Amino acid sequence: MNRLQRDSIIVSLIKAMREKDGWCAETNVQKGCYFLQELTGVPLGLEFVLYKYGPYSFDLTDELTAMRADAILTLRIRNPRYGPCYVPEELADNLLARFPQTVRRFEKRVRFVADRVGSRSVAELERLATALYVRKEMAAGKASERAHRITELKPHISQADAKAAVREVDAMETEIESIDQD
């Protein structure tokens, strides 16, 4: 996937998350792209590391900045009590029109991620994305072991919340297996 195709998928995700009344600040977009790549297998080609609020891609931050410079995205304040959110501009629609096959190919996966994480809070996203990160790290690990690992990595996450996040990610993983069969 080339850069502009990847950007078309990122724009599609932001639009889908906004339809779910998602905030679409950088953390939301970061976690949405992480789920899109690591859970659903969309080949965005982004490298993620475990960071303050869970998996984070410095490459994605650079790409979002480039998309702002190219007038594809802008940052807007929706509520002065919170930070800015990403909003697709008119050129975003041109980008989507340029890559209709790419957008169509991954549309179900984009919608799946937007439905599951699009309107989540940063704290919820951190727990879920860290649970997915640990799932990838400990593929053969039992749910209790993965929950324990989450609390090792993120001591502020309670054991109960870690267990719930593990269950939810496991359910998402099962659900995504049938998405292309619909």
Residue frames relative to the residue before (quaternion, step in Angstrom):
aa qw qx qy qz dx dy dz
M 1.0000 0.0000 0.0000 0.0000 0.00 0.00 0.00
N 0.3172 -0.7517 0.5422 0.2007 3.59 -0.82 0.95
R 0.7450 -0.4339 0.2719 0.4275 3.54 -1.32 0.25
L 0.7024 0.4679 -0.2904 0.4509 3.62 0.80 -0.91
Q 0.6051 0.5246 -0.3559 0.4816 3.58 1.09 -0.59
R 0.6369 0.5128 -0.3222 0.4770 3.58 0.97 -0.87
D 0.6492 0.5159 -0.3209 0.4576 3.58 0.94 -0.85
S 0.6280 0.5296 -0.3460 0.4532 3.60 1.02 -0.71
I 0.6431 0.5017 -0.3201 0.4819 3.60 1.05 -0.71
I 0.6387 0.5178 -0.3267 0.4662 3.59 0.97 -0.81
V 0.6417 0.5029 -0.3185 0.4836 3.60 0.96 -0.83
S 0.6330 0.5301 -0.3315 0.4566 3.60 0.95 -0.85
L 0.6600 0.5065 -0.3043 0.4640 3.56 0.96 -0.88
I 0.6528 0.5059 -0.3219 0.4629 3.59 0.88 -0.88
K 0.6538 0.5039 -0.3174 0.4668 3.59 0.91 -0.85
A 0.6709 0.4935 -0.3008 0.4646 3.59 0.91 -0.89
M 0.6493 0.5033 -0.3201 0.4719 3.60 1.00 -0.75
R 0.6360 0.5182 -0.3289 0.4677 3.60 1.02 -0.76
E 0.6143 0.5432 -0.3444 0.4571 3.61 1.08 -0.68
K 0.6897 0.4330 -0.2610 0.5184 3.59 1.20 -0.57
D 0.5018 -0.6681 0.3893 0.3876 3.55 1.35 0.31
G 0.2923 0.7567 -0.5210 0.2654 3.55 1.10 0.74
W 0.5718 -0.6290 0.4153 0.3240 3.52 -1.13 0.70
C 0.1524 -0.8402 0.5031 0.1330 3.62 0.99 -0.82
A 0.2923 0.6915 -0.5827 0.3114 3.55 0.93 0.93
E 0.7432 -0.4162 0.2534 0.4586 3.58 -1.21 0.15
T 0.6494 0.5157 -0.3382 0.4449 3.62 0.86 -0.83
N 0.6486 0.5182 -0.3184 0.4577 3.59 0.95 -0.83
V 0.6713 0.4814 -0.2908 0.4826 3.58 0.93 -0.89
Q 0.6127 0.5494 -0.3424 0.4533 3.59 1.00 -0.80
K 0.7207 0.4356 -0.2617 0.4715 3.58 0.75 -1.02
G 0.6102 0.5445 -0.3527 0.4547 3.59 1.05 -0.69
C 0.6776 0.4734 -0.2880 0.4835 3.58 0.92 -0.89
Y 0.6069 0.5445 -0.3574 0.4556 3.60 1.06 -0.67
F 0.6729 0.4745 -0.2944 0.4851 3.59 0.89 -0.90
L 0.6333 0.5415 -0.3332 0.4412 3.56 0.96 -0.84
Q 0.7236 0.4295 -0.2429 0.4827 3.57 0.89 -0.91
E 0.7993 0.3707 -0.1752 0.4393 3.56 0.63 -1.12
L 0.7160 0.4067 -0.2583 0.5053 3.61 1.07 -0.58
T 0.8015 0.3111 -0.1587 0.4854 3.57 0.80 -0.98
G 0.4853 -0.7176 0.3992 0.3003 3.59 1.26 -0.16
V 0.3621 0.7002 -0.5334 0.3066 3.60 1.13 0.42
P 0.3609 -0.7902 0.4590 0.1860 3.61 -0.58 1.15
L 0.0089 -0.8357 0.5480 -0.0340 3.58 0.42 1.23
G 0.3391 -0.7751 0.4757 0.2407 3.59 1.17 -0.47
L 0.4510 0.6784 -0.4531 0.3620 3.57 1.14 0.64
E 0.3013 -0.7289 0.5842 0.1915 3.55 -1.07 0.74
F 0.1219 -0.7966 0.5911 0.0331 3.56 -0.83 1.05
V 0.1090 -0.7531 0.6454 0.0669 3.55 -1.17 0.72
L 0.5178 -0.6034 0.4847 0.3645 3.57 -1.19 0.44
Y 0.0106 -0.8139 0.5753 -0.0812 3.53 -0.71 1.16
K 0.8354 -0.2549 0.1416 0.4659 3.57 -1.30 -0.20
Y 0.8103 0.1843 -0.0843 0.5499 3.61 0.76 -0.99
G 0.7501 -0.3265 0.1898 0.5429 3.57 1.06 0.70
P 0.7979 -0.2769 0.1956 0.4984 3.59 -1.23 -0.33
Y 0.0119 -0.7969 0.5996 -0.0727 3.53 -0.97 0.99
S 0.1786 -0.7803 0.5927 0.0893 3.57 -1.06 0.79
F 0.3458 -0.7257 0.5611 0.1976 3.54 -0.66 1.13
D 0.5862 0.5720 -0.3580 0.4484 3.58 1.14 -0.66
L 0.6616 0.5003 -0.3083 0.4657 3.59 0.95 -0.86
T 0.6085 0.5391 -0.3540 0.4625 3.60 1.00 -0.73
D 0.6519 0.5040 -0.3053 0.4772 3.58 0.97 -0.88
E 0.6637 0.5107 -0.3032 0.4547 3.57 0.97 -0.87
L 0.6428 0.5086 -0.3236 0.4727 3.61 0.97 -0.79
T 0.6294 0.5182 -0.3274 0.4776 3.58 1.05 -0.74
A 0.6512 0.5052 -0.3093 0.4744 3.59 0.98 -0.85
M 0.6451 0.5157 -0.3190 0.4648 3.59 1.01 -0.77
R 0.6168 0.5099 -0.3411 0.4932 3.58 1.12 -0.59
A 0.6537 0.5123 -0.3106 0.4624 3.58 0.95 -0.87
D 0.6996 0.4486 -0.2540 0.4949 3.59 1.11 -0.69
A 0.4465 -0.7224 0.4178 0.3229 3.60 1.34 0.13
I 0.3776 0.6945 -0.5093 0.3400 3.58 1.09 0.76
L 0.7765 0.1312 -0.0494 0.6144 3.55 1.11 -0.83
T 0.0938 -0.7482 0.6482 0.1056 3.50 -1.30 0.37
L 0.3768 -0.6780 0.5705 0.2698 3.55 -1.28 0.30
R 0.0139 -0.7960 0.6047 -0.0247 3.55 -0.91 0.97
I 0.3933 -0.6718 0.5744 0.2531 3.52 -1.22 0.59
R 0.1857 -0.7865 0.5813 0.0944 3.59 -0.62 1.13
N 0.7755 0.0479 0.0111 0.6294 3.53 1.13 -0.73
P 0.4528 -0.7302 0.4345 0.2701 3.62 -0.58 1.06
R 0.6021 0.5659 -0.3647 0.4293 3.63 1.20 -0.33
Y 0.7446 0.3348 -0.1852 0.5470 3.58 1.25 -0.36
G 0.6211 -0.5456 0.4110 0.3842 3.53 -1.29 0.20
P 0.6814 -0.4969 0.3505 0.4073 3.55 -1.32 0.07
C 0.2484 -0.7439 0.6002 0.1570 3.52 -1.30 0.38
Y 0.5238 -0.6302 0.4759 0.3193 3.54 -1.25 0.49
V 0.0575 -0.7725 0.6323 -0.0075 3.51 -1.02 0.95
P 0.4037 -0.7044 0.5253 0.2547 3.60 -0.80 0.97
E 0.3025 -0.7424 0.5759 0.1600 3.55 -1.05 0.86
E 0.7538 -0.3812 0.2722 0.4609 3.57 -1.31 0.00
L 0.6460 0.5270 -0.3291 0.4435 3.61 0.98 -0.76
A 0.5401 0.6056 -0.4056 0.4208 3.60 1.20 -0.37
D 0.6458 0.5106 -0.3168 0.4710 3.59 1.00 -0.78
N 0.6189 0.5292 -0.3358 0.4734 3.58 1.08 -0.71
L 0.6380 0.5266 -0.3167 0.4640 3.56 1.02 -0.83
L 0.6562 0.5032 -0.3033 0.4735 3.59 0.93 -0.88
A 0.6589 0.5057 -0.3036 0.4668 3.57 1.01 -0.80
R 0.6343 0.5450 -0.3217 0.4440 3.57 1.14 -0.59
F 0.7935 0.2282 -0.1037 0.5546 3.59 1.14 -0.64
P 0.0416 0.8509 -0.5230 0.0273 3.61 0.74 0.98
Q 0.6393 0.5254 -0.3423 0.4450 3.63 1.00 -0.69
T 0.6418 0.5119 -0.3227 0.4710 3.58 0.98 -0.81
V 0.6606 0.5048 -0.3050 0.4644 3.57 0.89 -0.94
R 0.6701 0.4948 -0.2939 0.4689 3.59 0.90 -0.93
R 0.6334 0.5692 -0.3309 0.4066 3.58 0.93 -0.90
F 0.7999 0.2842 -0.1258 0.5135 3.57 0.96 -0.89
E 0.3320 0.7954 -0.4634 0.2059 3.59 1.28 0.10
K 0.6711 0.4936 -0.3141 0.4553 3.62 0.85 -0.89
R 0.6571 0.5067 -0.3090 0.4647 3.58 1.01 -0.78
V 0.6247 0.5265 -0.3258 0.4758 3.56 1.04 -0.81
R 0.6670 0.4939 -0.2977 0.4718 3.60 0.88 -0.93
F 0.6143 0.5542 -0.3407 0.4466 3.57 1.00 -0.85
V 0.6906 0.4641 -0.2817 0.4778 3.58 0.82 -1.00
A 0.6504 0.5133 -0.3272 0.4544 3.60 0.88 -0.85
D 0.6488 0.5201 -0.3131 0.4588 3.59 1.00 -0.82
R 0.7470 0.4357 -0.2239 0.4494 3.59 0.90 -0.93
V 0.8368 0.1747 -0.0670 0.5146 3.61 0.92 -0.79
G 0.4390 0.7649 -0.4122 0.2285 3.58 1.25 -0.27
S 0.7998 0.2687 -0.1415 0.5179 3.59 0.94 -0.77
R 0.3933 0.7362 -0.4656 0.2944 3.59 1.23 0.38
S 0.5177 -0.6098 0.5027 0.3277 3.53 -1.28 0.49
V 0.6705 -0.4867 0.3675 0.4224 3.56 -1.26 0.31
A 0.6477 0.5190 -0.3264 0.4523 3.62 0.94 -0.81
E 0.6566 0.4926 -0.3103 0.4796 3.60 0.96 -0.84
L 0.6523 0.5193 -0.3109 0.4563 3.57 0.96 -0.88
E 0.6229 0.5384 -0.3390 0.4551 3.57 1.00 -0.81
R 0.6742 0.4932 -0.3014 0.4597 3.60 0.85 -0.95
L 0.7031 0.4732 -0.2782 0.4520 3.58 0.80 -0.99
A 0.6808 0.4789 -0.2988 0.4667 3.59 0.88 -0.90
T 0.6383 0.5001 -0.3341 0.4805 3.59 1.03 -0.68
A 0.6145 0.5326 -0.3450 0.4687 3.60 1.07 -0.67
L 0.6524 0.4872 -0.3148 0.4878 3.59 1.00 -0.74
Y 0.6129 0.5486 -0.3351 0.4594 3.58 1.02 -0.81
V 0.6795 0.4707 -0.2761 0.4905 3.58 0.91 -0.95
R 0.6000 0.5559 -0.3538 0.4537 3.61 1.05 -0.72
K 0.6704 0.4774 -0.2934 0.4863 3.58 0.98 -0.84
E 0.6586 0.5190 -0.2879 0.4627 3.58 1.09 -0.80
M 0.8000 0.1900 -0.0528 0.5667 3.58 0.97 -0.92
A 0.0700 -0.8603 0.5036 0.0379 3.57 0.75 1.03
A 0.7459 0.3837 -0.2172 0.4992 3.58 1.00 -0.77
G 0.4858 0.7009 -0.4170 0.3145 3.59 1.26 -0.07
K 0.5062 -0.6237 0.5052 0.3156 3.53 -1.14 0.69
A 0.6673 -0.5155 0.3583 0.4008 3.56 -1.21 0.50
S 0.6641 0.5037 -0.3155 0.4535 3.62 0.91 -0.82
E 0.6421 0.5159 -0.3206 0.4676 3.58 1.06 -0.74
R 0.6534 0.5046 -0.3109 0.4710 3.55 1.02 -0.79
A 0.6289 0.5208 -0.3352 0.4700 3.60 1.00 -0.77
H 0.6389 0.5168 -0.3229 0.4695 3.58 0.99 -0.81
R 0.6442 0.5226 -0.3161 0.4604 3.59 0.98 -0.85
I 0.6129 0.5423 -0.3504 0.4554 3.59 1.01 -0.75
T 0.7018 0.4564 -0.2812 0.4692 3.59 0.86 -0.91
E 0.5784 0.5451 -0.3800 0.4732 3.60 1.20 -0.37
L 0.7068 0.4578 -0.2527 0.4765 3.55 0.93 -0.94
K 0.7910 0.1470 -0.0257 0.5934 3.54 1.05 -0.85
P 0.1807 -0.8475 0.4887 0.1016 3.62 0.33 1.22
H 0.6212 0.5498 -0.3529 0.4327 3.63 1.14 -0.41
I 0.5971 0.5236 -0.3727 0.4799 3.60 1.25 -0.16
S 0.4037 -0.7288 0.4979 0.2408 3.57 -0.71 1.05
Q 0.6362 -0.5243 0.4013 0.3992 3.56 -1.23 0.42
A 0.6431 0.5268 -0.3217 0.4532 3.59 0.97 -0.83
D 0.6725 0.4794 -0.2929 0.4818 3.60 0.95 -0.86
A 0.6256 0.5318 -0.3321 0.4641 3.58 1.06 -0.73
K 0.6510 0.5071 -0.3126 0.4705 3.59 0.96 -0.86
A 0.6530 0.5107 -0.3124 0.4640 3.57 0.96 -0.86
A 0.6495 0.5114 -0.3144 0.4667 3.59 0.99 -0.81
V 0.6265 0.5267 -0.3321 0.4689 3.60 1.01 -0.80
R 0.6596 0.5056 -0.3085 0.4628 3.59 0.90 -0.90
E 0.6779 0.4993 -0.2989 0.4491 3.56 0.91 -0.91
V 0.6572 0.4914 -0.3135 0.4778 3.60 0.95 -0.82
D 0.6248 0.5263 -0.3407 0.4653 3.60 1.00 -0.76
A 0.6524 0.5042 -0.3113 0.4725 3.59 0.99 -0.83
M 0.6377 0.5173 -0.3245 0.4695 3.59 0.99 -0.80
E 0.6462 0.5301 -0.3170 0.4484 3.56 0.96 -0.87
T 0.6452 0.5009 -0.3098 0.4867 3.57 1.02 -0.79
E 0.6704 0.5197 -0.2885 0.4442 3.55 0.94 -0.93
I 0.6667 0.5249 -0.3141 0.4259 3.59 0.92 -0.85
E 0.5516 0.6329 -0.3891 0.3792 3.61 1.14 -0.53
S 0.7554 0.3733 -0.2076 0.4969 3.59 1.07 -0.61
I 0.4092 0.7632 -0.4482 0.2219 3.61 1.20 -0.08
D 0.7216 0.4399 -0.2668 0.4633 3.60 0.89 -0.80
Q 0.5919 0.5854 -0.3602 0.4210 3.57 1.27 -0.20
D 0.5412 0.6346 -0.3940 0.3862 3.59 1.25 -0.32
